[in-house]
Amino acid sequence: MKKKNRLNIFSVFAVIVAIGLVTFVFNAKAALTSDRKPYEYDFKESASVYNSFTGAKELEITFDKNIADGDLTTQYAGKIDVFQLVDGAPQSLPIIRTAVASGNKLTITFKNLEYVDYSKGMQFKVVISRGALYFDQLTDYEFPFEFHDLLPGFKSVFATPGKTELINTNIFKNNAPRDVILYLPKLHINKIETIHRRNGVTEEETNNPALTNIDVLTDPAATRLKVKFDGSSQHDRDLDRRTDLQGFSMGQAGIDAMICTDSKEGKVCNSAGREFALSAFDQFGRKLTERSFKVKVKPTAEGSTPSKNEFTMNDYIKTPDKAFGQQKTLYDVMSDAKLSKSVFEQLPVSEYNKIGVIYSLGDTISVYNEEQLIMALEHPGFKTIKIEGSMDLNGLPNDTLTIDRSITLEGKGQVANTFIGNVVLGKGQDIEVRLRNMKIDGNLTVDVGDNGTAILEDTTVTGTTTITSGGSNSIYLYGFTSPYGLALENRNPVRIVNSDTVKKLDVQLSGTGEVTLEGEYREVTLFQGAHLNFKGTTKIGVLKTAPGVAATDIIFTGSGGSVEINETGKELPSSAPGEMEVVELLYPSALISNASDWSTLGVQLYFDTLMDSATVSSITNWQLVGNEFASEINVRIDTIGNLFIEGLPLEEATKNIVIEGSVANKTYRITMPITVEN
């Protein structure tokens, strides 16, 4: 049907966003009453680095009123903190680098993110203690987030040119694409619907104000919506979530949504394109997303009667893919073309970095200060910690660093890598600890459990070295120096193996547990109740008792060995004829190769750091007697000392094997850490 000379028939409704049918309830109290925070916050990309990738986030908080300008990092220490929620309980983490205020903005930058054990919980929060910013700040200000919010996002990691080698060395070396977790953000704004009438709602041809209704349907997490119209602050809106629809609603008068021009067909009207900018916030004040749109209408020719579809528009954005708000792997996105198309079409390019990226950093980490060292020790995923410089331990409780889990600490040399303070290895539980190329400017206590192991390689202790437990798995010493010697205070059996024939240690046995000494020692002093067990490899310069200790107060067991000077007054045990002695040794470092090269190329063995190295090197009848790998393996050592292993698993792993060989009346049993790398 046609009507002529009626300009108002071009009145058009234009509608933005709507996810389904909405029932409008005309209620003056349709908007929820929200407890608005006196601030809003967002995480923004910065020049900070995580795992060598730039783009780690900083937290920007915008308050309703100004705060004191300047660097608040030191002034507010203890008042601005970060907590990780572990089983619902907050645990403080030293990851705030700076907190700088300017006007009404506070920017917080972060540090030490590589050392955070996010497996304990992904939920975090920044807390500003009550009264820290204003005299009338009556409560703590809390800013919740997830750990991946602080890290470089998808664009910074996988969609920035020049990152190929970094991705290979820092991500794919330790992770397959199936292991890289992507946190796809919720889109929050699900639909926009606009209704626009150019001449109001009357049928008269007048200059009535244009009327526009805008509905924005959102995820339930969005409780507040800020709207800016065409850059004019006088038309800004700050809306609360409504109860009569799943989101927000507003009206605007005077929008010129159409431009009409004359044509051969008559007057033709098209969208004028006035822009709205939307910012959605959650109940905590966090900015969830931003979207911009222009009110639009369908063009109509003069004389036509518009249908509802010509003044109601709801095709501004697509219905969000169900994948948003879920975790996917990089493999999922790579293998599913439909998924990747939906994600990267529906998510604005400006928000690609809102895709969180989480992956393993591997089992080896470098630390440069005491904070990082403590965090790395508390992270069970790290098996080797490389010490990059000296560490002052005097700020720790009792000026002591306690290492209570299996770990290797590796320095670059004793001069550059010094622990200033005391070190305790273990709390009596069974662990395996290795110190390599370190200096301890203080005292060392070894308490690694009755079945534990401590390996001290090229390590110096300037104070006392006390051993309270170690078990038959031994305390191994390679190039170990301690001017005050070793003090054995064990109650249960301990075995000490000193492989250094130059640095001959002094030993004091004051515990009641059996002590087996293998290797060479300068002087051994026995206190009341001491129990010394001899092996064929035991070599002692001077053996004596402490003042007041009689020969009947000490115990000798075992057989073999040699003592140059025996001042104890007690007869030494002798070797039984034909007795075969078993000497247990630990290879000083892990042997590393991939499964293929292990079977074809082998790995060269070096026995020169082991006790009786010349004898061990001459053995040719080695046999496999222990295997921690799940698969059956075959082991052989060729005539030039290359170790070949067949049957190793393809996946990356580090396990021990034990080989055994005999010569004369001794059997040498060597435990070797074997690493299979990808």
N, C-alpha and C positions, 0 to 999 in steps of 0.2 A: 504494500500500500504506500502511496506517495502523498506527501503534503508539501505544498510549495509556499515560498516566501515566509517560512517560519524558521528564523535563525536558531531559536532556542531548541529546535529538535537536534542540534548538534551537541547538546549537553551530554557529557560523558562521565560515567563512573570508571575509576581506575583503581584496582585493588592489589596490594602487595602482601604476599605470604599467607598461607593457610594450609594446614595439613589435613584437614578433613572438614566435616560439617561442623559449624560453630553455632551454638544456640545463644542468641543474644538475650540477655536478661536486663531489662532496663531497671537498674538499681543504682541509686546514688552512691552506694558503698561498695561498688563492684571491684574497686581497686583494693588489693591487700594493703594492710598497714605494715610496713617493713621497718625493721630496726636497722636503719642505715648507719653504716660505719662513717666516722668522720675522715675517711681517706679512701683512696682507691689504689690498687697496685697492679703491676704487670712485670713480666720478665722479658728483658730485651737483649738482643745480641750485643756482644762487646768484643773488644780485641783480646780478651783473655783466652788462654789456651788450655785445652784438656786433651791429654794423650797426643799432643803436638797438633791438634786441630784447633784453629781459631774459631771464635763464635760462641764460647761459653757465655752463659747468661749472667746478667746483673739484675738485681731487684730494684725497681723504681717505685717509690711510694709517694703519692701526691696527697697531701693533707688539705683539709678545708681551710686551715690557717697556717701562717708562716711559723717556722721553727728556727732555732738559733743556727746561723750560718757557720760553716767551717767543717773541719775534719773532726768527727765525733768518735773516731775509732778508739782512741785511748781514753778520752773523757768518759765515754759511755761503756767502757769495758765492764762486762758483767751485767749490764743493763740491756744490751742488745745481744741476743744469743740465738743459736740454731739448735733445734732438737730433732732427733730422729725418734720416731715412735716405734718402739720394740715391744711387741706383744701388748701394745696399748700404753706402755710406760715411756715417758720422754727421757732420752739420753742426750746430754749436751755433747756437741762436736765442735772442735776448734777450726771451723771452716770460713769464718768471716775475715776477709782481708781488710776492707775499709768500709766506713760508713760516713758519707760526706753529705752535708745538708746545704741547700741553696734555696732561699725563699721558702716555698711550701713543699719542696721536693727533698726526699732523702734517698740517696742511691747507695745500695749495699753491694759490694763486690765480694767474690768468694775465692777461696784457695783450698789446697789439699784435697780436691775432689777425687783424684785418682786413688786415694787411700780409704775412701768411704766404703764400708761393707754394706752395700744396699740390699744384700740377700737377707739381712735381718729385718728389713722393712723399707718400703718405698715411700712411706708417708713421712713428711718433714714439716716443720714450721719454724718461722722466724718469730721471736717473741721480743717485744719492747716492753720492759717492765713498767708498771704503773708509776706515774709521776716523773718518768725519765724525760719526756718532751715538754710537758706543760704542768703547771701546778694543779690544773683541774683535770688531768688525765687520771681518772678514778679507777681504771681497770688496765690490765695488761692488754696491749694490742697484739693480736696474733694473725700471722699471715701464712696459711697452710699452702703446701705445694707437694709435688712428687719429685723424687730425686732427678728424674730425667729432665725436669723443667730447667735445671741448672746447666745442662750439658749442651754442646753444639748439636743443633737439630739436623734434620735430614738434608736440607739444602747445604748447610755448611760442610757436612761430611761427604755426601754422595752426589751432590748436584752442583759442585763448584769446580771449575776447570783447574787442572794442575795438581789434583789430589791422588792421582793413580798410584804412585809409588807409596805414598803415605797410607793409603787404604790397604795395600798389599802387606806392608811391613808392620803396621800398627793395629790392623783389624783382622785381615784374613790369615795372618800367620797363626793366630790363636783361635779363630772362629771361622766356621763355614757359614754361608748365608743363612742356613737353617738356625744358626746360633745367635744371629743378630736380631734383637727384638725391636720392633717398631711400635710405638704407642701412637695410634691414630687418634687425633683429638676429636671430641664431639664438635659438630658444627654449630650447635646451640640455636642458631636461627634457622628454623625449619621451613617457614613459608612467609611470604609477604603478600598482602592483598590490599589493593587500593580501590576506592570508589570515588570518582571525580565527576562533578557536575559543573559545567562551565558557567551557567547562569542560575545556579542554585537549583531548587527543586520545583519552581513554578513553571507553568507552561507559557507564561507571558514573555514577550520579547522585551526584556528590560535589561538594565545594567546591574542586575543583582550580583552580589559577590559570588565568586566561584567557591564551591564547597568541596572539600576532600576529606574522606575518612581513610585512615591507615591502620591496619591491623598487622601486628608482627607476632607470629606464633613461634614459640621457642621451646627448648628443652626445659624441664622443671628446674634445673640448676640456675637458670637466669631469673633473678628476682628483681633486677633493676635495669632500666633501659634509658640511656641518654641519647637524645636525638638532636642533631644540628641540621638546619635547613638553609641550604644555599649560602652558607658562610655568614648568615645574619644571626647574631647572638640573641636578638630580641625574640626570635622565633624558636629558641632552644626549648627542649622539653626534658624533664627528668621524671621518668614514669616508674610506678610500682607495678608489679605483676597483678593481673586481675583474676577474679574468681569466676567470671562469666565466660572466659575463653582461655585457651592455653597460651597465654602470653600477654601482650600489651596492645593498647588501642589509643589513638589520638586523632584529633581533627585539625585541619588547617584551612583557613579562608584566604582567598585571593591568589591562589596558585594559578598561573597562566599555563595550564598543561597543554594547551593547543595553540598552534599558529595557523590561521586560516588564510588561504590565498585564492585568488580567482583563477579559474581555468576554463577550458572549453566546456567542461561538464558543469560548470558553476563553481561555487565556493567549496574548496577542499581544505579540511583541517587535519593537522598532524600533531604528534606530541612535541611539546616545547622543550622538555628535558630539564626541569628544575630538580636539583640533586638533594637527597637526604643522606645523612651519615648516621649510622646506628652503632652504638657501643653497648654491649650487654655485660652485666656484672653479676657475680654470685653473692650469696649472703655474707661472705667474708670481705667483700670489696674488691675481689680480683676481677680484672678485665678478662672476659672469656673470649670475645671475638669482636671484630669490627666488620661492618658491611656498608656499602654505599649503593644507592639506587636512584633512578630518576622516574618520577611519576609519568606514566605513559597511557595513551589511549589508542584505540584503533582508528585509523583515518576513515572518515565518512564523507560522502559527497552531499552537496546541498540537495534538499528535497527528499532524502531518505529518512526512514524512521530507525533510530538506533535500537538494537536489541540489548538485553542485559549484558551480554558478552562484550559489547562495545563500550560500556562504561565501567564494568567490573573487570579488573585485571589481577591475575594471581599466578602468572608465569615468570616472575622475576628470578626465581632460583629453582633448581631442581630439588626434588625430594631427596634428602641425604641418603647415601648408601648405608646399609646396615653395618658396614665394616667400621664406620666412624665410631669412636669411643671404645674400640676393641684393641687388643694386642695382636699383631701379626708379625711374621718374620720377614726378613728381607727376601728369603726364598719365596714366600707366598706372593709378594708383590712382583718379584721377577717372573714367576711361573704363571701367574693368573693375569692375562692381559685385560680382562674385563675389570678386575679389581683395581689394577694400576690406573686404568683409564678413568674409572669413577673417582678414585682418590685425587688424582692430579688435575682433573677437570673441575670437580666440585669444590676443592679447597683452593682458595685464592693463592696465587704465587707468593704474595707477601706473607702467607702463613705456612709455607712449606717447613719452616724451622720450628713450627709448633708440633711437627711429628717428632716425638722423642726417639732417641736412638740409644740402646743399651747393649753392651757386649763385654766379654771378658777381656781383661788386660793381660791375661796370662798369669803364670805362677811366679814371675820374677819382677821385682820392682826396685827402683833406686830411690833412696831417701837422702835429703839434703839438710835436714834439721831434726831436732828432738821431737817436735810435734808429729812430723811425718813418720819417724821411727816408731813411736808409740802406736799410731794408727795402723801402720803396716803390720806390727806384731799382733794387733787385735783382729786383723783380717785373715781368716783361715785359708783364703784362696791363695795367698802368697806363700810359696815354699822357700824362696830365696830372696833375701833382702841385701841389696848392694849399698854399702855405706859410702856416700860421696863426701867425705870430709869428717872432721872431728865433731863429736857430740858431747856437750856438757850435760852430765846427768845430775848435777848438784841441785837442780830445781825439783827433782823427783822426790817422792817420799823416801826418807832415810838416805837421800843422795844415791839411790840404788836403782838400777834397771833390772827388773825381774823378767826373765824369759821363761814362760811356762807352757810352751808348746813346741812341737817338732819344727825346726826351722834351720836354715843356713844363713849366717851373716857373713858377708864377704866384703872385705875392704880392698883398696888398691895398693896398700903398703902401710907399714906400721907408723911411718912418720906422718903421713897425711891422714890416716884413719885411726883416731884415738878416741876411746871412751874415757872421758874425764869423770871419774866417780867409780862406784862399785857396781859389779855385775853379778847376778845370781842366775844360774842356769837350772831351772826346774824348782818344783816345790815338793819333790819326793814322788811324783807320779812318773810313769814310764814314758819318756820322750827321747827323741834323738835330736841333738843340737850340735851344729858344726860352726866353729869360728875359724875364719881363714883370713890371713893378712891383716890382723888387728893388733892394737895395743890397748891395754886396759891400764889407765893411770889411776889405780886404786886396787881394791881387793876383788878376787874372784871366788865364788862359791859354786861348786858343782853338786847338784842334788837331783839327778835325772832319773831316779827310781832304781829299784833293785833289778829291773830288766831293761833299763835305759842305756843310752849311749851318748857320750860326749866326745867330739873330735876337735882337738885344738891344734890347728895347723898354722905354722909360721905366725904364732901369736905370742905376745909378751905381756906379762902381768908384773907391774912394778911393786905391788903390795903382796899380800899373802894369797896363796891359792889353797882353798880348803875343799876337800872332797868328802861328802857325807853319804852319797849313794851313787852307784853306777852299775853294779851287777856284773854278771859274767859276760855281758855284751861289751863291756869294757869302756875305759877312758883311754882314748888313743891320742898320743902326743907325737906331732911331727914338727920339728923345728920350734918346739915350745920352750920359752924362757921364763923363769920365775926366780928371781934372786933369793927369795926366802924359801924356795923349795915348795914341796907339797905337804900339806897337813891332812892326814887321813883320819877322819872322825866317824867312820862308818860303823854301823851295828850289824849289817849283813854283808855277805861276800862282795868284794869289789876286785876287779882286775884292771891293772894299769899296764899299758903297753907304751913304752918309750922307744920310738924308732930312730932317735937321734943319737949317734955314737959320739958326737962332739959335745953337745950340751947335756952333760950328765947331771941330773938333778939330785938335790938332797930331799929325803923323804922322812917324815915323822909319822909313826903309826901310834895314834893315841885312842883309836876306837877299839871295840871288842870284836868286830867282825873280821872274817878272814880277808887278807889282802894278798892277791897274787901279783907279783912284780915281774914283768917281762921286759927285756931290754937292759940297758946299762944305767947305773945310778952311782953317784959319787959317794954318798953317805946315807945310810938308813939307820934311824934311831927308833928304838922300840920302847913304848911306855907300858905301864901296868896293863896286863891283859891282852897285849897285842898278839895278833896271830898272823904270821908270815908264811905264805905258801910258795914253795920254790917250783920253778920250771927249769927245763934244760936251757932256756934262753935267759935265765936270771943271772945278771952280772952285777955284783956290788963291790965297790971299792972298800968301804969301811962299814961294818955292821956292828952296832953297839946298842946298849940299853941306856935309858935316861937315868939320871942320878936317883939312887934309892930303889931301882928296879932290879930284882934278882933274876937269875936264869930260870928259876921255877915259876916266875910270873909271866913268862912269855911262851908262845907255842910256835913250833916249826912243823910244817907238813910239806908234802910233795916230795920231789926228788930232783936231782941234777942241779944245774946252775953252778955258779962259782962265786966265792967271796975271797977277796984278797986279804983282808984283815978282819978276823972275827973277834970282837971284844966282849961278846955277850956271856962267855963262859958256858954256852950251851952248844952241844954237838950238832953239826949241820946234817940234814938228811942226805942220804946218798942215793944214787940211781940204782934201780933194780936191774940185774943183768938181762939184756935183751928187751927191756921195756921200750915200747914205742910211744914217743911223746907227741901230742897233738898241739901245734902252735896255731892259734886263731888270729887272723889278720883282717884288716879292713882296707880295701883299696881306697886311696885318698880322695878320689873325685869320681863323679859320674862319667861313664863312657857313653858317648852320644853319636847316633847315626840313625838313618831311616832303615826300615825293615829290609828293603832290597839290598842296600849297601852292607848291612850287617852280614848277610849271607854270601855276598859276592866279593866285596872288597875288604871287609873286616875292619878292626880298629887296633892300632898299635898299643901294646901294653908296655908300661914302664914300671919296673919293680924297684928302682933305685931309692925310693923314699921309704920302702918297707924295711922292717927289721930283718936281718939276715938276707939282705937283698941279693948278694952274690949267690948264696945257696938257692934262694927261691928262683933266680933267673936260670939256674942250671937244670931245673926240674923239667922233664919231658913227658911224664906220665900223668898229666892233669886229667881229672874226671869231674863231671858235673854231679854234685851231691845235693844241691838245693836249688829250687826254682819257684819264684813267687808269681810268675806269669801263669795265666789260666791255661794256655796252650802248652803242649809238649814241645820242647826245643832240643836241638842237637848242638853241642859245643865242641869246637876243636881249636887248638892253638898251634900255629905252624912253627917251623924251625927258627923263624926270625921274630917271633913274639907277637904275631897278629892273631887277635881273637875273632873267630867267626861264629855266628849264631844263626841257625836255621830254624824256621817255624815261629818267629816272633809275630805278634799281632800287628796289623797295619795301623791301628789307631795310636795316637800319642799316649805314652805312659812311661813311668819310671818305676822299675821293680828291681829287687835284688836277686842275683844268682850266687851260688856258692860253688867254688871249684876246689878240688883237693888233689894234692900231689905229694909224693913221699921221696925222701932221700936219706940214706943211712938209717938212723933210728928215730927220725922225725917225720911227722906228717904235717904239712902246711895247708891250712884250710882258709881260703880267702873269700870274704864276702865282697861282691862287686855290685855297685849300683849301675843298672843298665837303663839308658833312656832311649826310647824309640820316638823319633820325631817325624812329623808329617813331611 
